[in-house]
Amino acid sequence: MHPDVLSAMALPLTGHLDPYFLAILDQINEMLRTVFVTQNLLTFPLSGTGSAGLEAALVNTLETGDTAVICVNGVFGERLCEVVKRCGARVERVEAPWGQPISPDDLARTMQRFPQARLVAAVHAETSTGVENNPAALGRVIREHAPDALFVLDAVTSLAGIPVNLDSCHVDICYSGTQKCLSVPPGLSPVSFSERAFARCQTRTTPTQSWYLDVSLIGRYLDASQRAYHHTAPISALFGLHEGLRRVLNEGLEARYRRHRAAGERLQQELKKRGYQLFAAEGARLPQLTSVLLPDGVDDAAVRNKLLHEQGIEIGGGLGAYAGKLWRIGLMGENATDEVVDRLLDALPS
Amino acid sequence: MHPDVLSAMALPLTGHLDPYFLAILDQINEMLRTVFVTQNLLTFPLSGTGSAGLEAALVNTLETGDTAVICVNGVFGERLCEVVKRCGARVERVEAPWGQPISPDDLARTMQRFPQARLVAAVHAETSTGVENNPAALGRVIREHAPDALFVLDAVTSLAGIPVNLDSCHVDICYSGTQKCLSVPPGLSPVSFSERAFARCQTRTTPTQSWYLDVSLIGRYLDASQRAYHHTAPISALFGLHEGLRRVLNEGLEARYRRHRAAGERLQQELKKRGYQLFAAEGARLPQLTSVLLPDGVDDAAVRNKLLHEQGIEIGGGLGAYAGKLWRIGLMGENATDEVVDRLLDALPS
């Protein structure tokens, strides 16, 4: 985190209906629209982590018996399936192997079989594998084959690191997290709902199963003409997000994407030079999250513990079937710099 | 907030699986057990506000067709009913007029009619009315008439302000908020589940409708022998809570209760002397939240705006049918002092 973001977390508090705070909240929502590249009025930080955003996207739009098409090529696609089931809805999966992106053609074939699907969800940046799925291509397929289906995009690890353009990609609902490329402490989930997605939330036949995440109710607090109490906003976290977004826009989205791209490519090229094998398919590699297979004979836990305790560097291990076989190296937000890349390369076993 | 709590919010971050952070989390849970006065192993801060705690208490324990007995004498009792319905469960209400506590005899009569109730829920400190419901008396009634029913207690505005004794009051599930008497920024909900409550969560026939609030899954992250990833913990908020709890225990619970009691009684006596009429029934008045009827001819919004903008003092207005007719004055945590009482009294219209 940048020190200015941390300092903002420690600002004196106001009430959650204080005009000063409400002006800050309105500014946050406006900055989020710029970062999501959307005109969506209902764009705001949800009072929970990215997983709460995932849940909000689904519980507000699905009802018992609905069909949801879910793109699955990693842990977070699986999590979407799990939450769909808890909504009493049916999951139709479009799969790709871990390390590969979802094929838009595969999605098209599934959409032809399920044109009545209520929504289609995909993960933009699969944090478990380092793979980017292509929202523009997926969005086109959905609009062509199932124009009434909502397009739900998980942008937890992509927002403010690689281009996320909600409106031009036909995304109806997007959720993110603060602790990835936004470089703000974890705890909030920026979300955005298109007008037609919000209309679906308000015209459903049963109330959503989550009162806490009910966007119809939260929308009445966000609306300056109503400001109806729903729950107490997490003021300090929002002050931190405000400063983090200010820094993102001060740098500029294009410059920020370039910085992430440059740092990620540098790391990936250097790793290849050193004989490491990258895991994610070429052409779909995220710059902000590099997945690399463990070299033969390297002890996963020993290396990661040594990095953490001796160098203060944390890298992620593999998840699921790739536990002990993969490293996941983040270069997100403030960390997406040449200096950080070099520090890590110096510390890695050669 | 005390400046030390705000400073803790700005500490450099660690990962959510970093051993340093996990030790802090274990200490938080241990301190929460002391503050809740419980031996419950499953005691932790949920990653959402008090309303998320309310939802977690119900969605983890109720299934479709269950009956829940809800004590209702204010806004937060109504909210419990709303969430029960969203679980597909049936609500049986035990009511008291706003300003009056729930009668244990009324609860006993309802329990005799619904001995099969899966749970009974009550709000300890009704923030909408300034009334205390008696957890010891309600807990005895529940154990006597429906020993299998779980007792759910809302301690959002009571924890660390007035005595909350989970184990001696037979409370099975309790949830609170950080921004009331704990004097920590809003954003977390300390919760505690008894062993039998947790067993119910794990033996339900259908998965709980909320993945984010599923305590079976969260329990696997909290358990040092598993530490299974569920969602990213809100690190900064937890650093703030750690410092806040340290301050609470450093003062001592009894001393803290005395301080709240003294400040609240001083305010209530002075208001009566000045001709104000207290709203909450005598004998059930919360010290940390004083409700008072507006004197004739006083303009609610004008006075509260003047206090906020000229004196930096925020008092709450009435909710629901009492909008414009009631003030709700909080003296919680750091604010429960004679100095704060005197500053308010000097600023109020005489």
Interface residues (C-beta under 8 A of the other chain):
Chain A: M1 L6 S7 M9 A10 L11 P12 L13 T14 G15 H16 D18 S47 G48 T49 G50 S51 A52 L54 E55 V59 R79 E82 V83 K85 R86 C87 G177 Q179 P185 P186 G187 P207 T208 Q209 S210 W211 Y212 L213 Y229 H230 H231 T232 A233 P234 I235 S236 A237 G240 L308 E314 L319
Chain B: M1 L6 S7 M9 A10 L11 P12 L13 T14 G15 H16 D18 S47 G48 T49 G50 S51 A52 E55 V59 R79 E82 V83 K85 R86 C87 G177 Q179 P185 P186 G187 P207 T208 Q209 S210 W211 Y212 L213 Y229 H230 H231 T232 A233 P234 I235 S236 A237 G240 L308 E314 L319
